[in-house]
Structures are given as structure tokens and as C-alpha cells.
Amino acid sequence: MTAHHPHVAGGADSAPDDAVVIAGMAVEAPGGIDTPEDFYAALAAGEDLIGPMPRDRGWPVDQLLSLDRVPGWGAVPDAGGFLDGAAEFDPQFFGLSPREATAMDPQQRVALRVAWRAVENAGVNPAALDGREIGVFFGASGMEYGPTVAAVNDYSGHRIAGTALGSVSGRISHALGLTGPAITVDTACASSLTAVHQAAAAIRSGECDWAIAGGVCVMGSPGAFFEFSRNNALAADGRCRSYSAGASGTVWGEGAGAVILESAGAARSAGHRIYGVVAGSRVNHNGSGAPIVVPSADAQRRVIAGALAAAGVDAAQIDLIEGHGTGTLGDPMELDALSAVYGAARADDRPAAVGSVKSNAGHAQAAAGILGLVKVLQCGRNGTIVGTRFADEPTDKIDWDTAGLRLPAATEPWPARDGHRFAAVSSFGVSGTNAHLIVDMPEAPNA
């Protein structure tokens, strides 16, 4: 359920007490980035965060790079948005034995780290939460880490919890001693945004006092490269050219992020900084008809319109749209949906800016939405809209002159509207699930 609140001027203090706000955040992204500030700086500078495939994961890299020799298979570039610190972990810090930690999917380890930092970012001591009715909602998808469980090895006995997707959220709750709901969400590439949507609903319904929400993607195997090679859907040059005429496919990436959600009243009472208000969100599905992996512009229009209605925000107020933008055939469909809702509402105003962090860091799959949300929050905090790489040659699949959209190539100022900056974030999953979130960022956050 999503509350309907009119949005008025006055900064963070104007949010109703029961509005759900974002009071903390953390991120890990390719390029060795592990703070929201460094993440913003890299995006504002238009940095390329793509690097070569890791050589320390036991992947058959030579085989991957020669898949195009197999009839019907596409080329796999030696490129992706990989986390530098995916293998780094201090098990004793989280009360784990080295053997149990090794048996854990690295997604559990990275999620633990990011969740801890998000709590600290909110000004809360993570070690002082034992017994609190706090929820954890984390997006993640299976990444085939380690050998099969049906084998005898030194890590048998730890593998059930170590490979379970439910343990991504469960590890966080267990480490912090939290007693609220612990739910891992898998809606493919829409997972982390769906998790934020569910966390906000849980707070509004009184199911938990506050929540840690986000997502994680660490590739335990190169399976996604094999799948997209067979589908000829990987970018030939190893760069994700979101909404660009030069787009030739996607680029796989990794990442993790978390936000702290609580009511505005609780945040103000605790003196927490309010980065933004989760004004409204919606999740839907494409339904039947086309193959499950094919996006639906109609379903995307419906989920966008639903999120705006839930937020009580006019489409014309949205100045920044963090789109999905995978560099595939889905981009024109997404732009059509965005134009139909946001563009049509801005016929007499400056076109809405659209972009995607995937142009910098690749497609972080289950973590894609949370990386986009952290980007938007940092843009709001800095009063800027960062550019999207390769935007100098936008796709010709839509008429940009009439679409009511624009594709900024460089960082630009973002003036507030009556004390607010409104943005939207989209994620669409290969499972057919679509998620859309409306964020209201006050011009002068409270400290």
C-alpha cells in the first residue's frame, strides 16, 4: 500500500509524519567505489567504470572470449563492471568462522557490508540494534557460487545457508540481531527496486519500525555471459550505450546498495538527515502475449502512471528519470513509455532529463535499481543532474524533438521547484516484472 500525500514547499520538515523517507545510504560499485560520495563524483565526471573480466574466480575466460567461433553465438568482450572488493571480507567482524564465510555466496558478504554502512550513514550504531523490530528487504538473484551442494567437501554443512537466496537478507538480520521481516526479493533486474517498494509498504503498514532495503549482485559464475552470447545480446565494444544510436547490447556488471527507510516523524525525532521521500511506487507484470523476456511498453506506462498516482505527484514535476537503459532492443520501448507519461506532460516545459548509470558501470542486474536510486539521491543532494555516457549520439528510434525527453551528456545544474526536486527510477526484469519509484528530495535536508 502506498499513501497519498500532497507535496508542498518547505523542505524535509514539510513531509507528513507518516511519509516514508530515506535517512541513510551506502553503495559499492565498480572502480573500487565504496561510498555514495565517490559514486557521485565518478558519475559527475563521466568516468568509465568498466574493466576486464576477473582472472581470480576460476572462470573459463579463454572459452568465453572465443564463444563467437561457435555457430549462432555472439562475441563476448573482455569487459564488465566488476567489484574490486568482491572477495574481501572480515568474517570475525560479523561473528562468522572463516569456513562458514567461504561457503557463503559473496552476495551475502557484500550485502552485509553495505547494510552495515547504510546504518552508520544514518547516524545509528549497528551494534546497538539487537532485538529491534527492523525489517530487511534485499534484492538478489542466483549467481551459481561454488561447487554443487550435492557433493562431499570441506564446506558441507555450511552450504545450505551459504547458497540460499533467503540468506542474503537473513544474514543481515542475524548479524544485527533484527527481529522484523527478513525478505530476499528476486524479480530479476527489478529486484532491488521491488525490495524498496516492499520495505516502504511494510513501514506504512506498521510491520516494522524501519527497514534496510537494497540489492546486491556479485557474479559467482559467468553464466550470464554464456546466456547473452547465445542470444547475441552483449555489446560488441564492451560498453553499455544506454539510449544511444551506437547501442549493440548490454554489458554485465556488479554492485550493491542499501538505503535506510523510516517514517518522517521518526527521522525528525531522531535527528536523522532526510535525503528524500519515497513519495510513491508501484510494481506490475507484463502479462502474457510476447515471450517472457520481451519488455512491454504498455505495462511500463501503467506502472509509471500508477506510481505517480500513488505519490500524488504530477508527471510534469519530474525533472530527472533514472531509466533502465540496458543498451538492448528494450530501450526504444522504454523511451516510448517514458515519453507517453512524462514527455506528454511537459509539452510547454523543458523536456525531462533521462539517463542510466549503466552507461558508466554496466548492468548490475538485481542491484541495478538501487544503484540508480543512490545516483538520484546524490544528484538531489548536490543539486545537479549528471550526464549519461554516449549521449552525444542519441538513438533515432524516437523523435527527441517531440518526445518531451532529453539525454544530457554532461553534468548540469538542477534547480529545485518550490523547495523540491522530483525524480523517478525505473527497473524492468527479464522475468516480466516492472518497478517504478517516485522520489521527492527536499532542497535543504535537515542535519
C-alpha positions as CSV (number, residue, x, y, z in Angstrom):
1,M,0.0,0.0,0.0
2,T,1.2,3.5,-0.8
3,A,0.0,6.6,1.0
4,H,-1.3,9.6,-0.9
5,H,0.3,12.8,0.3
6,P,0.2,16.2,-1.4
7,H,3.7,17.6,-1.7
8,V,4.2,21.2,-0.7
9,A,7.1,23.5,-0.3
10,G,9.1,23.7,2.8
11,G,11.9,21.1,2.6
12,A,12.2,18.0,4.8
13,D,10.1,19.4,7.6
14,S,7.0,19.6,5.3
15,A,6.8,15.8,4.9
16,P,3.9,14.3,6.9
17,D,5.0,12.3,9.9
18,D,3.8,9.1,8.3
19,A,5.6,9.6,5.0
20,V,8.4,7.1,4.3
21,V,11.8,8.8,4.0
22,I,15.3,7.8,3.2
23,A,17.6,8.5,6.1
24,G,20.8,6.7,5.2
25,M,22.5,5.1,2.2
26,A,25.6,3.1,1.2
27,V,26.9,1.7,-2.0
28,E,29.6,-0.5,-3.6
29,A,30.2,0.0,-7.3
30,P,32.8,-1.0,-9.9
31,G,36.0,1.0,-9.9
32,G,36.8,0.5,-6.3
33,I,33.9,2.8,-5.2
34,D,32.5,2.2,-1.7
35,T,30.9,5.5,-0.7
36,P,28.0,7.4,-2.1
37,E,30.2,10.5,-2.4
38,D,32.8,8.7,-4.6
39,F,30.0,7.2,-6.6
40,Y,28.6,10.6,-7.4
41,A,32.0,12.0,-8.2
42,A,32.7,9.3,-10.7
43,L,29.3,9.8,-12.4
44,A,29.6,13.6,-12.4
45,A,33.0,13.2,-14.1
46,G,31.5,10.8,-16.7
47,E,34.0,8.1,-15.7
48,D,34.2,4.7,-17.4
49,L,34.0,2.1,-14.6
50,I,34.2,-0.9,-16.9
51,G,37.2,-3.2,-16.6
52,P,38.4,-6.6,-17.8
53,M,36.9,-9.9,-16.6
54,P,38.3,-11.1,-13.2
55,R,41.1,-13.7,-13.5
56,D,40.8,-14.8,-9.9
57,R,37.4,-16.5,-9.9
58,G,38.2,-19.7,-11.8
59,W,36.2,-18.6,-14.9
60,P,37.0,-20.1,-18.3
61,V,37.9,-16.7,-19.7
62,D,39.6,-18.2,-22.9
63,Q,36.5,-20.1,-23.7
64,L,34.2,-17.1,-23.1
65,L,36.3,-14.9,-25.4
66,S,36.1,-17.5,-28.2
67,L,32.3,-18.2,-28.0
68,D,31.7,-16.4,-31.2
69,R,33.5,-19.2,-33.0
70,V,30.5,-21.4,-32.2
71,P,27.9,-21.0,-35.0
72,G,25.0,-18.9,-33.8
73,W,26.8,-17.5,-30.7
74,G,27.9,-13.8,-30.4
75,A,31.2,-12.3,-29.3
76,V,31.9,-11.8,-25.6
77,P,34.1,-8.8,-25.0
78,D,36.6,-8.9,-22.2
79,A,34.7,-6.3,-20.2
80,G,32.3,-5.8,-17.4
81,G,31.5,-3.7,-14.3
82,F,33.1,-5.8,-11.7
83,L,33.5,-5.1,-8.0
84,D,37.2,-4.8,-6.9
85,G,36.4,-5.9,-3.3
86,A,34.0,-8.8,-4.0
87,A,36.4,-11.3,-2.4
88,E,37.3,-9.2,0.5
89,F,35.5,-9.9,3.8
90,D,36.3,-9.9,7.5
91,P,34.3,-12.9,8.9
92,Q,35.2,-12.3,12.6
93,F,33.8,-8.8,12.4
94,F,30.4,-10.3,11.7
95,G,30.8,-13.2,14.1
96,L,31.5,-15.9,11.4
97,S,34.1,-18.6,11.1
98,P,36.4,-18.4,8.0
99,R,35.0,-21.8,6.8
100,E,31.4,-20.6,7.0
101,A,32.3,-17.3,5.3
102,T,34.0,-19.1,2.4
103,A,30.9,-21.2,1.9
104,M,28.7,-18.1,1.8
105,D,27.7,-16.7,-1.6
106,P,29.8,-13.5,-1.9
107,Q,26.5,-11.7,-2.4
108,Q,25.7,-12.3,1.3
109,R,29.1,-10.9,2.3
110,V,28.8,-7.8,0.2
111,A,25.2,-7.2,1.3
112,L,26.3,-7.5,5.0
113,R,28.9,-4.9,4.4
114,V,26.7,-2.4,2.6
115,A,23.8,-2.8,5.0
116,W,26.2,-2.1,8.0
117,R,27.5,1.1,6.3
118,A,24.0,2.3,5.5
119,V,23.0,2.1,9.1
120,E,26.2,4.0,10.1
121,N,25.4,6.6,7.4
122,A,22.0,7.2,9.1
123,G,23.9,8.0,12.3
124,V,23.0,4.8,14.1
125,N,25.3,2.3,15.8
126,P,24.7,-1.0,14.0
127,A,25.9,-2.9,17.1
128,A,23.1,-1.4,19.2
129,L,20.1,-2.8,17.3
130,D,19.8,-6.2,18.8
131,G,16.1,-7.1,19.3
132,R,14.7,-4.2,17.3
133,E,11.8,-4.8,15.0
134,I,13.6,-3.7,11.9
135,G,13.0,-5.2,8.5
136,V,15.5,-6.2,5.9
137,F,14.3,-6.3,2.2
138,F,17.1,-7.1,-0.2
139,G,17.0,-7.9,-3.9
140,A,19.3,-10.7,-5.3
141,S,19.3,-13.4,-7.9
142,G,21.0,-16.7,-8.0
143,M,24.6,-16.5,-9.3
144,E,25.8,-20.1,-9.1
145,Y,28.5,-19.6,-6.5
146,G,30.8,-22.5,-5.6
147,P,30.5,-26.3,-6.3
148,T,27.2,-28.1,-6.2
149,V,25.8,-28.8,-2.7
150,A,25.3,-32.5,-3.7
151,A,29.0,-33.3,-3.0
152,V,31.3,-34.1,-0.2
153,N,33.8,-31.3,0.6
154,D,35.3,-29.3,3.4
155,Y,32.4,-26.8,3.4
156,S,29.5,-29.3,3.5
157,G,27.1,-28.4,6.3
158,H,27.5,-24.7,5.6
159,R,26.3,-24.8,2.0
160,I,22.5,-24.8,2.7
161,A,22.6,-21.3,4.3
162,G,25.6,-20.3,2.2
163,T,23.8,-20.7,-1.1
164,A,20.2,-19.8,-0.2
165,L,18.9,-16.5,-1.6
166,G,16.9,-16.0,1.6
167,S,20.2,-15.8,3.5
168,V,21.1,-12.5,1.7
169,S,18.6,-10.7,3.9
170,G,18.8,-13.3,6.7
171,R,22.5,-12.7,7.3
172,I,21.9,-9.0,7.7
173,S,19.1,-9.6,10.3
174,H,21.1,-12.2,12.1
175,A,24.3,-10.2,12.3
176,L,22.4,-7.1,13.6
177,G,20.0,-9.1,15.8
178,L,17.0,-7.7,14.0
179,T,13.5,-9.2,14.6
180,G,11.5,-7.7,11.8
181,P,10.8,-9.3,8.4
182,A,13.8,-10.5,6.5
183,I,12.9,-11.0,2.9
184,T,15.1,-11.6,-0.2
185,V,13.4,-10.4,-3.4
186,D,14.1,-11.9,-6.8
187,T,12.3,-10.2,-9.6
188,A,15.4,-10.4,-11.8
189,C,16.7,-7.0,-12.8
190,A,13.8,-5.3,-10.9
191,S,14.8,-6.9,-7.6
192,S,16.3,-4.1,-5.6
193,L,13.7,-1.5,-6.6
194,T,11.0,-4.1,-5.7
195,A,12.7,-4.6,-2.4
196,V,12.5,-0.8,-1.7
197,H,8.8,-0.8,-2.7
198,Q,8.1,-3.7,-0.3
199,A,10.1,-2.1,2.6
200,A,8.2,1.1,2.3
201,A,4.9,-0.7,2.3
202,A,5.9,-2.7,5.4
203,I,6.7,0.6,7.3
204,R,3.4,2.2,6.3
205,S,1.5,-0.9,7.5
206,G,3.3,-1.0,10.8
207,E,5.0,-4.3,10.2
208,C,8.4,-2.8,11.2
209,D,9.7,0.3,12.8
210,W,12.1,1.0,10.0
211,A,13.9,-1.0,7.3
212,I,17.1,-1.7,5.5
213,A,16.3,-2.0,1.8
214,G,18.5,-2.5,-1.3
215,G,20.1,-5.1,-3.5
216,V,23.3,-6.9,-4.4
217,C,24.8,-8.6,-7.5
218,V,28.2,-10.4,-7.4
219,M,28.7,-12.8,-10.3
220,G,29.7,-16.2,-8.8
221,S,29.9,-17.6,-12.3
222,P,30.0,-16.3,-15.8
223,G,26.7,-17.9,-16.7
224,A,25.0,-14.6,-17.8
225,F,27.8,-14.1,-20.4
226,F,27.1,-17.6,-21.9
227,E,23.3,-16.9,-22.0
228,F,23.6,-13.5,-23.7
229,S,26.3,-14.7,-26.1
230,R,23.8,-17.3,-27.3
231,N,21.2,-14.6,-27.6
232,N,23.7,-12.2,-29.4
233,A,22.7,-9.5,-26.9
234,L,26.1,-8.4,-25.5
235,A,27.6,-5.1,-26.5
236,A,30.3,-5.6,-29.1
237,D,32.6,-3.0,-27.7
238,G,32.0,-3.9,-24.0
239,R,30.2,-0.6,-23.2
240,C,26.6,-0.2,-22.4
241,R,25.4,2.7,-24.7
242,S,22.1,3.5,-22.9
243,Y,19.6,5.2,-25.3
244,S,22.4,5.7,-27.8
245,A,22.3,5.1,-31.6
246,G,25.5,3.1,-31.1
247,A,24.0,0.6,-28.7
248,S,24.8,-3.0,-29.7
249,G,23.8,-4.9,-26.5
250,T,24.3,-4.8,-22.7
251,V,27.4,-5.2,-20.5
252,W,27.1,-7.2,-17.3
253,G,28.1,-5.5,-14.1
254,E,28.0,-5.9,-10.3
255,G,27.2,-3.7,-7.4
256,A,25.4,-3.3,-4.2
257,G,23.5,-0.6,-2.4
258,A,21.2,-0.1,0.6
259,V,19.0,2.7,2.0
260,I,17.5,3.2,5.4
261,L,13.8,3.8,5.3
262,E,11.7,5.1,8.2
263,S,8.8,7.5,8.8
264,A,9.5,11.2,8.5
265,G,8.3,11.7,12.1
266,A,10.7,9.1,13.4
267,A,13.6,10.6,11.4
268,R,12.9,14.1,12.7
269,S,12.7,12.8,16.3
270,A,16.0,11.0,16.0
271,G,17.6,14.0,14.2
272,H,18.4,11.9,11.1
273,R,19.1,13.6,7.8
274,I,16.4,13.1,5.3
275,Y,17.8,12.5,1.8
276,G,14.5,12.1,0.2
277,V,10.9,11.0,0.5
278,V,9.6,7.7,-1.1
279,A,6.6,9.5,-2.5
280,G,5.1,6.5,-4.3
281,S,6.0,3.3,-6.0
282,R,4.4,0.5,-8.0
283,V,5.3,-3.0,-9.3
284,N,3.5,-4.8,-12.0
285,H,4.0,-7.5,-14.7
286,N,3.9,-7.6,-18.4
287,G,1.3,-10.4,-18.5
288,S,1.1,-12.9,-21.3
289,G,1.4,-12.5,-25.1
290,A,5.0,-11.8,-26.0
291,P,7.8,-14.1,-24.8
292,I,8.6,-13.6,-21.1
293,V,11.9,-11.8,-21.8
294,V,10.4,-9.2,-24.1
295,P,9.6,-5.9,-22.4
296,S,6.1,-4.3,-22.6
297,A,5.8,-0.5,-23.2
298,D,2.2,-0.7,-22.2
299,A,3.0,-2.4,-18.9
300,Q,5.7,0.2,-18.3
301,R,3.3,3.1,-19.0
302,R,0.8,1.5,-16.5
303,V,3.4,1.1,-13.7
304,I,4.7,4.7,-14.2
305,A,1.2,6.1,-14.1
306,G,0.4,4.0,-11.0
307,A,3.5,5.2,-9.1
308,L,2.7,8.9,-10.0
309,A,-0.9,8.4,-8.8
310,A,0.3,6.8,-5.6
311,A,2.7,9.7,-5.0
312,G,0.2,12.4,-5.7
313,V,2.8,14.0,-8.0
314,D,2.1,15.4,-11.4
315,A,4.2,14.0,-14.2
316,A,5.3,17.5,-15.2
317,Q,7.1,17.9,-11.8
318,I,9.6,15.1,-12.6
319,D,12.8,16.6,-13.8
320,L,15.1,13.5,-13.7
321,I,14.3,10.0,-14.8
322,E,16.9,7.3,-14.0
323,G,15.9,4.7,-16.6
324,H,16.7,1.1,-17.1
325,G,18.7,1.7,-20.3
326,T,20.3,-1.6,-20.9
327,G,21.5,-0.8,-24.4
328,T,19.3,-3.5,-25.9
329,L,16.2,-3.6,-28.0
330,G,14.2,-2.7,-24.9
331,D,15.5,0.9,-24.8
332,P,13.2,2.3,-27.5
333,M,10.2,0.6,-25.8
334,E,11.2,2.2,-22.5
335,L,11.6,5.6,-24.1
336,D,8.2,5.3,-25.7
337,A,6.6,4.6,-22.3
338,L,8.5,7.5,-20.6
339,S,7.5,9.8,-23.4
340,A,3.9,8.8,-23.2
341,V,3.7,9.7,-19.5
342,Y,6.4,12.2,-18.7
343,G,7.1,13.7,-22.1
344,A,3.4,14.3,-22.8
345,A,3.0,16.2,-19.5
346,R,5.9,18.6,-20.4
347,A,4.8,19.9,-23.8
348,D,5.1,23.5,-22.6
349,D,8.1,23.0,-20.3
350,R,11.8,21.9,-20.6
351,P,12.0,18.2,-21.6
352,A,12.6,15.8,-18.7
353,A,16.2,14.5,-18.4
354,V,16.6,10.8,-18.8
355,G,19.8,8.7,-18.2
356,S,21.2,5.5,-16.9
357,V,24.1,4.6,-14.6
358,K,24.6,1.5,-16.8
359,S,26.5,3.7,-19.3
360,N,29.2,4.1,-16.6
361,A,29.2,0.8,-14.8
362,G,27.3,-1.8,-16.8
363,H,24.1,-3.7,-15.9
364,A,24.2,-4.7,-12.2
365,Q,21.2,-6.9,-12.7
366,A,19.4,-7.4,-9.3
367,A,21.3,-4.3,-7.9
368,A,20.6,-2.1,-10.9
369,G,17.7,-0.2,-9.3
370,I,19.4,0.6,-6.1
371,L,22.4,1.9,-7.9
372,G,20.1,4.2,-9.8
373,L,18.3,5.3,-6.7
374,V,21.6,6.2,-4.9
375,K,22.6,8.1,-8.1
376,V,19.4,10.1,-8.0
377,L,19.7,10.8,-4.2
378,Q,23.2,12.1,-4.7
379,C,22.1,14.2,-7.6
380,G,19.4,15.7,-5.5
381,R,21.9,16.3,-2.6
382,N,24.3,18.1,-5.0
383,G,21.7,20.0,-7.0
384,T,22.9,18.6,-10.3
385,I,21.9,16.2,-13.0
386,V,24.8,14.0,-14.1
387,G,25.3,13.2,-17.7
388,T,24.9,9.8,-19.4
389,R,27.9,8.5,-21.4
390,F,27.5,8.1,-25.2
391,A,24.6,10.6,-25.1
392,D,26.2,12.7,-27.8
393,E,24.6,10.3,-30.3
394,P,21.0,9.5,-29.0
395,T,19.0,6.7,-30.6
396,D,17.0,7.6,-33.6
397,K,14.2,5.2,-32.6
398,I,12.2,8.0,-31.1
399,D,11.7,11.7,-32.2
400,W,13.5,13.6,-29.4
401,D,12.1,16.9,-30.7
402,T,8.6,15.8,-29.8
403,A,9.2,13.2,-27.1
404,G,9.4,15.6,-24.2
405,L,12.6,13.9,-23.1
406,R,16.3,14.8,-23.4
407,L,19.5,12.9,-22.9
408,P,22.1,15.1,-21.1
409,A,25.7,14.3,-21.9
410,A,27.4,16.3,-19.1
411,T,26.6,17.4,-15.6
412,E,24.3,20.3,-15.3
413,P,22.6,22.3,-12.5
414,W,19.3,21.0,-11.2
415,P,17.2,23.9,-9.8
416,A,14.6,23.0,-7.2
417,R,10.8,23.5,-7.8
418,D,9.4,25.3,-4.8
419,G,11.9,23.7,-2.5
420,H,11.7,20.2,-4.0
421,R,13.5,18.1,-6.6
422,F,11.4,15.3,-8.0
423,A,12.9,12.2,-9.7
424,A,11.8,8.8,-10.9
425,V,13.7,5.5,-11.0
426,S,12.7,2.5,-13.3
427,S,13.7,-1.2,-13.3
428,F,12.4,-3.9,-15.6
429,G,13.2,-7.6,-15.0
430,V,13.7,-10.4,-17.5
431,S,11.0,-12.2,-15.6
432,G,8.5,-9.6,-16.8
433,T,8.3,-7.6,-13.6
434,N,8.4,-3.8,-13.8
435,A,9.1,-1.4,-10.9
436,H,8.9,2.4,-10.7
437,L,9.7,4.7,-7.8
438,I,9.0,8.4,-7.3
439,V,11.4,10.3,-5.1
440,D,10.9,13.8,-3.6
441,M,14.1,15.4,-2.5
442,P,13.9,18.4,-0.3
443,E,16.1,21.4,-1.2
444,A,17.5,21.8,2.2
445,P,17.9,18.4,4.0
446,N,17.9,18.6,7.8
447,A,21.1,17.6,9.5
